[in-house]
């Protein structure tokens, strides 16, 4: 029977599907029929294909010199032409059809041959001629015309395969048995491969008279073979690159099979036969016993094994192998262990060097308090010190292998490269840790690049900086945003798209000074805090409360249209201030004057809005406590005028455009003891301005401190030029309003000015209002005591106007008490004023202070004050304040006239 190798399963399916119904086919496995069609059952003389299943193919299909026959159960047979198609490793398919008047078989098989890329031939020895099937011509693309068909086919054969063809023909002619002979040929000008299978047919005398055979295109069948060959080469190359070999060990015989690469790894010729005992001879003597136990345990229990040990090669070199083994005990040839062996000597050597280097690194950085990490080129953490582990709240095993991206907090760009600068890390608890990174690139012994990164925890420093920024922009007492924060917020809002909807309210607590004077600064602070909380809790959304200074608050509204307009907002804020607050076991009823302003044009700045609202607030306060006023054109014009005046005042301060006048302070006999320096401003347009006209401007423009420094410096320089009167120097008194003892620079500014002028310390009197002396911190009191020890004297100006001043007299660190002009004016007409003045004088004398009366304008006042023991007098009765040159002249006239 001719036999044909089928190229693939799908082709076989197409062959059987395309056959006519009368054609039969069966599929066989191990010589037994496992599947058949109805055509095969009909030819075999049975009722259904199922009756053929289980029969042997040899019992179904017989072959003799007459041809091929299908044997029937009744003893008859049917001559057929049959083809056998083989699956690769699967069942064979036999296709047969009734023979039809010719040596080439049934027409029904032609289609099967064509689909299977199969052709057949018959060579008649006596004729010396070969007959080819139509499908073979189609397969080879040769012409059927002429007598040189065979020559055409031979011409298409690859030249290298022609000797094989000659040998193939000789073997067929000299054959003594009818066993098929096979041959594979390549086509000359393509990559096609053909399988030729031929069988000799003998006559009665045993001579070959006919050869019949088939030719099949097996190109596709050889593709898997070529792929397997390629895979095999790639596998061998991969083994070589990875220094990996494979092995098998038959535990029953002790024989071992090694791959070529494994022989190379052991340094042994591949031709050497290998046994298990021979293999053990290569294992290092120190490792041999436990390695043998390991493999024996694998043979006994079949559990997979991974181990690492040393081997000694024939040349004496020691290598480290990492081996894996598994059991395949179910095989027919006995229990077989298979596995791999990989040379990891260099890897282990590298790891050993890294471990030594890592140990040195660990020893070096263990004592370092800052976090240190070692990252590979892929930014994965390789090693870290304890400080970094503590910083992140994770042990080293958990940290090792984590990328810089995984260590980074989401607040920071995780994809950012490791580089010097700040980075936000994340602890195990998810908390952010702010670090400054110092990064150094280096190269390990094996050439691999790594990064050494120092993590300096700056979290507390940043928090401290943030706290300082908060403190710089927020009010210490109430926690509300302060002046700096107000300026920032207004600048942001007024440059935004909704600037026209911004509103600003300026609020000033009514009669707050009375609370401080009557209950003390602590009570005043308690009230300010309570009002701040009331504002925070009661303001609509979109509004921010802030404290500018003292008893002044502002409210910034992002969009006044959303809160009902600026009028409604102003009234609501005024209502929030109009309340009763429990302070020091007393219920204080308070209110605030509120001024409101909105931008008048796109160019309106935050400073403009503050000026407009401030002007509106003063207008509200002028109308009475608790009132509300909106900035209008007139108020804005006035505020603009004040702004111009402020700018001019600032310029005058910078260019010495101010001047000082001096009012004498005399003794009982009229002798000039000292003089109070009073500032005047000779305005180029408005004439000579008194302090009452420009001090409010200076206060609003935050110029009081600069003004005090100018007055202090100028007064001391001019006092240095005063002449000596009756053998003594006249003192100079300087009133300070912006530069006060609570200022950290107070002592330095005063001491520098005095030392720079050359005036004797004893000639300097610093006048401050009573509230400047109240609740001074110990540092300020110490600083004042230092000035006093050098000779400077402090005077309490306007004493007696407070509600608790007499009780505090003993606590004031001052040497001079000045009785306010309001009490002096009532002496002689108001008994209570006289009583207050006398009480002040008596207390001052009891405490060792000297007493000066201000605003003495009549002889009666002078006489009555002299009678109660006042030490010195200041007022128009003796002299008005006069310019510096006029005062110098006044000093030369001697004592001033006073009543007898």
LINBELDA-V777813 format. One record per run of one state. SS is the DSSP state (alpha for helix, beta for strand, coil for the rest). FROM is the first residue (numbers start at 1). TO is the last residue. Records with the same first field share a line. If there is no record, write none. Layout:
SS=FROM-TO  FROM-TO
//
This chain:
coil=1-2  6-8  19-23  30-31  37-37  45-48  53-55  65-66  72-76  87-91  99-107  116-117  125-128  133-133  141-148  156-156  158-158  174-180  188-192  203-207  218-218  243-243  251-254  259-259  267-273  284-284  302-304  313-317  329-335  344-344  366-370  377-379  385-385  393-395  400-402  409-420  427-431  444-448  458-458  475-480  482-482  495-498  502-502  510-511  520-520  539-542  550-551  558-559  564-565  578-578  584-585  591-591  599-605  624-627  631-632  655-658  667-671  684-686  690-690  701-703  720-724  726-727  729-730  736-745  758-760  773-777  791-792  800-804  812-815  820-820  827-830  847-849  854-858  868-871  874-881  892-900
beta=3-5  24-29  32-36  56-56  61-64  67-71  77-86  92-98  118-124  129-132  157-157  181-187  193-202  208-217  244-250  255-258  274-275  283-283  305-312  318-328  336-343  371-376  380-384  403-403  408-408  421-426  432-443  449-457  474-474  481-481  503-509  543-549  552-557  579-583  586-590  592-598  628-630  659-666  672-683  687-689  725-725  728-728  731-735  764-769  793-799  816-819  850-853  872-873  882-883
alpha=9-18  38-44  49-52  57-60  108-115  134-140  149-155  159-173  219-242  260-266  276-282  285-301  345-365  386-392  396-399  404-407  459-473  483-494  499-501  512-519  521-538  560-563  566-577  606-623  633-654  691-700  704-719  746-757  761-763  770-772  778-790  805-811  821-826  831-846  859-867  884-891
//
